[in-house]
Amino acid sequence: MTVSATPRDRAPDLPTELPDLVLRELTVDDADAYYALLDRNRQHLSRLGDYRAESRATPAWARGQLAADPAPDLRYGIRLGGELIGRVDLIAVDPPRYGTGYWLDEAHQGAGRATAACAALYGYAAHELAATDIYAGVTRGNERSVALLGRLGFERVAEFADCTRFHLALEGS
Ligand SMILES: CC(C)(COP(=O)(O)OP(=O)(O)OC[C@H]1O[C@@H](n2cnc3c(N)ncnc32)[C@H](O)[C@@H]1OP(=O)(O)O)[C@@H](O)C(=O)NCCC(=O)NCCS
């Protein structure tokens, strides 16, 4: 008898409050679209020294990233009308406390899409994962990220040499 590992259930698709904007798990099936997205955002992602690995991505690197099972983290693609335009992650640092990371195609900034994507993921975390806290670290000078966290209700909780830590207390968990 052959015993094979049972593939884990796919994380559920998450709607957002914006029409046509949906979160769907990023998998190896997205490798080509993910690489194309990285390739046109190298400067955007590395402007403040973050996302160095992504800014040097090769097709094989991108495929390898998505081939790895993210569990227990959640790894979502932000999709507008089916097109991959960004990524948002929930990182199981110390459940029910989580970390997060997010980025958006530079061409899609300025329309509330990252805010809506993060709100959908953190709402899911609160209601379905009983998450109580989300933390984010922001490199100094990343004013767009600071503004996004402010819109979502995060508060500054610690200052470090190069970055600021923000915290969101979740309700409804
Ligand atoms: C951080 C990042 C995701 C923020 O993207 P963003 O486009 O500024 O954020 P949003 O998509 O939520 O859009 C907000 C803008 O849309 C506007 N907006 C329009 N409709 C909106 C709505 N319904 N809800 C919220 N904002 C809305 C806001 O007023 C804001 O406008 P502004 O750009 O003139 O200030 C993006 O800059 C990025 O990918 N940066 C590089 C990677 C990075 O730094 N990641 C974070 C590491 S900590």
The ligand as a Tripos MOL2 file, in Angstrom:
@<TRIPOS>MOLECULE
LIG
   48    50     1     0     0
SMALL
NO_CHARGES

@<TRIPOS>ATOM
      1 C1          3.2890   50.2640    1.6470 C.3       1 LIG1
      2 C2          2.3940   50.2070    0.4210 C.3       1 LIG1
      3 C3          1.7490   48.8340    0.3310 C.3       1 LIG1
      4 C4          1.2980   51.2790    0.5690 C.3       1 LIG1
      5 O1          0.5980   51.3830   -0.6380 O.3       1 LIG1
      6 P1         -0.4740   52.5780   -0.8500 P.3       1 LIG1
      7 O2         -0.9390   52.4890   -2.2320 O.co2     1 LIG1
      8 O3          0.0690   53.8490   -0.3320 O.co2     1 LIG1
      9 O4         -1.6710   52.1610    0.1350 O.3       1 LIG1
     10 P2         -3.1780   51.9000   -0.3290 P.3       1 LIG1
     11 O5         -3.1790   50.9420   -1.4720 O.co2     1 LIG1
     12 O6         -3.9410   51.5350    0.8830 O.co2     1 LIG1
     13 O7         -3.6350   53.3230   -0.9230 O.3       1 LIG1
     14 C5         -3.7070   54.4550   -0.0770 C.3       1 LIG1
     15 C6         -3.9790   55.6730   -0.9270 C.3       1 LIG1
     16 O8         -5.2240   55.4750   -1.6030 O.3       1 LIG1
     17 C7         -6.1670   56.4620   -1.1600 C.3       1 LIG1
     18 N1         -7.4610   55.7970   -1.1150 N.ar      1 LIG1
     19 C8         -8.3930   55.8830   -2.0890 C.ar      1 LIG1
     20 N2         -9.4480   55.1370   -1.7660 N.ar      1 LIG1
     21 C9         -9.1960   54.5670   -0.5640 C.ar      1 LIG1
     22 C10        -9.9090   53.6780    0.2760 C.ar      1 LIG1
     23 N3        -11.1310   53.2160   -0.0510 N.pl3     1 LIG1
     24 N4         -9.3460   53.2690    1.4270 N.ar      1 LIG1
     25 C11        -8.1240   53.7050    1.7750 C.ar      1 LIG1
     26 N5         -7.3880   54.5640    1.0090 N.ar      1 LIG1
     27 C12        -7.9300   54.9920   -0.1550 C.ar      1 LIG1
     28 C13        -5.6250   56.9510    0.1610 C.3       1 LIG1
     29 O9         -6.0970   58.2580    0.4510 O.3       1 LIG1
     30 C14        -4.1470   56.9460   -0.1250 C.3       1 LIG1
     31 O10        -3.8680   58.0240   -0.9760 O.3       1 LIG1
     32 P3         -2.4160   58.7320   -1.0730 P.3       1 LIG1
     33 O11        -1.5200   57.7570   -1.7890 O.co2     1 LIG1
     34 O12        -2.6920   59.9480   -1.8670 O.co2     1 LIG1
     35 O13        -1.9800   58.9970    0.3250 O.co2     1 LIG1
     36 C15         3.1930   50.4950   -0.8950 C.3       1 LIG1
     37 O14         3.7170   51.7890   -0.8480 O.3       1 LIG1
     38 C16         4.3280   49.5060   -1.1340 C.2       1 LIG1
     39 O15         4.1170   48.4150   -1.6590 O.2       1 LIG1
     40 N6          5.5780   49.9100   -0.7790 N.am      1 LIG1
     41 C17         6.7540   49.0780   -1.0260 C.3       1 LIG1
     42 C18         6.8010   47.8710   -0.1210 C.3       1 LIG1
     43 C19         6.6860   48.2650    1.3320 C.2       1 LIG1
     44 O16         7.2520   49.2440    1.7660 O.2       1 LIG1
     45 N7          5.9390   47.4430    2.0950 N.am      1 LIG1
     46 C20         5.7080   47.6920    3.5310 C.3       1 LIG1
     47 C21         6.8710   47.2580    4.3420 C.3       1 LIG1
     48 S1          6.5910   47.7030    6.0730 S.3       1 LIG1
@<TRIPOS>BOND
     1     1     2 1
     2     2     3 1
     3     2     4 1
     4     2    36 1
     5     4     5 1
     6     5     6 1
     7     6     7 2
     8     6     8 1
     9     6     9 1
    10     9    10 1
    11    10    11 2
    12    10    12 1
    13    10    13 1
    14    13    14 1
    15    14    15 1
    16    15    16 1
    17    15    30 1
    18    16    17 1
    19    17    18 1
    20    17    28 1
    21    18    19 ar
    22    18    27 ar
    23    19    20 ar
    24    20    21 ar
    25    21    22 ar
    26    21    27 ar
    27    22    23 1
    28    22    24 ar
    29    24    25 ar
    30    25    26 ar
    31    26    27 ar
    32    28    29 1
    33    28    30 1
    34    30    31 1
    35    31    32 1
    36    32    33 2
    37    32    34 1
    38    32    35 1
    39    36    37 1
    40    36    38 1
    41    38    39 2
    42    38    40 1
    43    40    41 1
    44    41    42 1
    45    42    43 1
    46    43    44 2
    47    43    45 1
    48    45    46 1
    49    46    47 1
    50    47    48 1
@<TRIPOS>SUBSTRUCTURE
     1 LIG1         1 GROUP 0 **** ****
